Each structure stands twice: as structure tokens, then as C-alpha cells.
Amino acid sequence: MRAIIDRLEDGFAVVELEDETTVNIPLETAPAGAREGAVVEYENGAILSIDEQATAERAARLRARLERLKKR
């Protein structure tokens, strides 16, 4: 399942799932490069991988949204 790392906190990656619930994953079990805002593949309580392309696309959408809001 796809999920997003919401934040890094106290040695955990707080991951927001598709149903908007969150789970805490120990950072030592997360893949290298785990960071806030990363789109990840999550299964059975673990982050399997980071989807770099989806993460970049998400960041671009958020930047565009912020720019639109600044113009108001």
C-alpha cells in the first residue's frame, strides 16, 4: 500500500496510511533516505521502499499549490 512519511520524531517515521491513520515505524528499520514527505510502499508494519518519482511529483504539486495560494 502507498503511504507518506508525515514526520520524523523520536527515532520513528510517522507514516500516514491511505485511510488517514498513522503508524510509527522505527527509523532503523526504514530504508536509507527516509524523509518527511516521502511516498513509500508500506506493508505489514514496515516501509518496503521509497518511491522517488512519486515523491518528486508530490513535492511539485505541493509547491505549485503554495505558489497559487501566495498569489491570492
Contact map, one row per residue, 1 for C-alpha under 8 A:
111000000000000011000000000000000000000011100000000000000000000000000000
111100000000000011000000000000000000001111000000000000000000000000000000
111110000000001111000000000000000000001111000000000000000000000000000000
011111000000001110000000000000000001111100000000000000000000000000000000
001111110000111100000000000000000111111100000000000000000000000000000000
000111110000111100000000000000000001100000000000000000000000000000000000
000011111000111000000000000000000011100000000000000000000000000000000000
000011111111110000000000000000000011000000000000000000000000000000000000
000000111111110000000000000000000000000000000000000000000000000000000000
000000011111000000000000000000000000000000000000000000000000000000000000
000000011111100000000000011100000000000000000000000000000000000000000000
000000011111110000000001111000000000000000000000000000000000000000000000
000011111011111000000001111001000100000000000000000000000000000000000000
000011111001111100000111100000000000000000000000000000000000000000000000
001111100000111110000111100000000000000000000000000000000000000000000000
001111000000011111111110000000000000000000000000000000000000000000000000
111100000000001111111110000000000000000000000000000000000000000000000000
111000000000000111111000000000000000000000000000000000000000000000000000
000000000000000111111000000000000000000000000000000000000000000000000000
000000000000000111111100000000000000000000000000000000000000000000000000
000000000000000111111110000000000000000000000000000000000000000000000000
000000000000011110011111000000000000000000000000000000000000000000000000
000000000000011110001111100000000000000000001000000000000000000000000000
000000000001111000000111110000000000000000000000000000000000000000000000
000000000001111000000011111011000000000000001110000000000000000000000000
000000000011100000000001111111000000000000000000000000000000000000000000
000000000011100000000000111111000100000000000000000000000000000000000000
000000000010000000000000011111000000000000000000000000000000000000000000
000000000000000000000000111111100000000000000110000000000000000000000000
000000000000100000000000111111110100000000000111000000000000000000000000
000000000000000000000000000011111100000000000011110000000000000000000000
000000000000000000000000000001111100000000000000000000000000000000000000
000000000000000000000000000000111110000000000000010000000000000000000000
000010000000100000000000001001111111010000000000010000000000000000000000
000010110000000000000000000000001111110000000000000000000000000000000000
000111110000000000000000000000000111110000000000000000000000000000000000
000111100000000000000000000000000011111000000000000000100010000000000000
000110000000000000000000000000000111111100000000011100100000000000000000
011110000000000000000000000000000000111110000000011101100000000000000000
011110000000000000000000000000000000011111000011111000000000000000000000
111000000000000000000000000000000000001111100011111000000000000000000000
111000000000000000000000000000000000000111111111100000000000000000000000
100000000000000000000000000000000000000011111111000000000000000000000000
000000000000000000000000000000000000000001111100000000000000000000000000
000000000000000000000010100000000000000001111110000000000000000000000000
000000000000000000000000100011000000000001111111000000000000000000000000
000000000000000000000000100011100000000111101111110000000000000000000000
000000000000000000000000000001100000000111100111110000000000000000000000
000000000000000000000000000000100000000111000011111000000000000000000000
000000000000000000000000000000101100011110000011111100000000000000000000
000000000000000000000000000000000000011110000000111111100000000000000000
000000000000000000000000000000000000011000000000011111110000000000000000
000000000000000000000000000000000000000000000000001111111000000000000000
000000000000000000000000000000000000001000000000001111111100000000000000
000000000000000000000000000000000000111000000000001111111110000000000000
000000000000000000000000000000000000000000000000000111111111000000000000
000000000000000000000000000000000000000000000000000011111111100000000000
000000000000000000000000000000000000000000000000000001111111110000000000
000000000000000000000000000000000000100000000000000000111111111000000000
000000000000000000000000000000000000000000000000000000011111111100000000
000000000000000000000000000000000000000000000000000000001111111110000000
000000000000000000000000000000000000000000000000000000000111111111000000
000000000000000000000000000000000000000000000000000000000011111111100000
000000000000000000000000000000000000000000000000000000000001111111110000
000000000000000000000000000000000000000000000000000000000000111111111000
000000000000000000000000000000000000000000000000000000000000011111111100
000000000000000000000000000000000000000000000000000000000000001111111110
000000000000000000000000000000000000000000000000000000000000000111111111
000000000000000000000000000000000000000000000000000000000000000011111111
000000000000000000000000000000000000000000000000000000000000000001111111
000000000000000000000000000000000000000000000000000000000000000000111111
000000000000000000000000000000000000000000000000000000000000000000011111
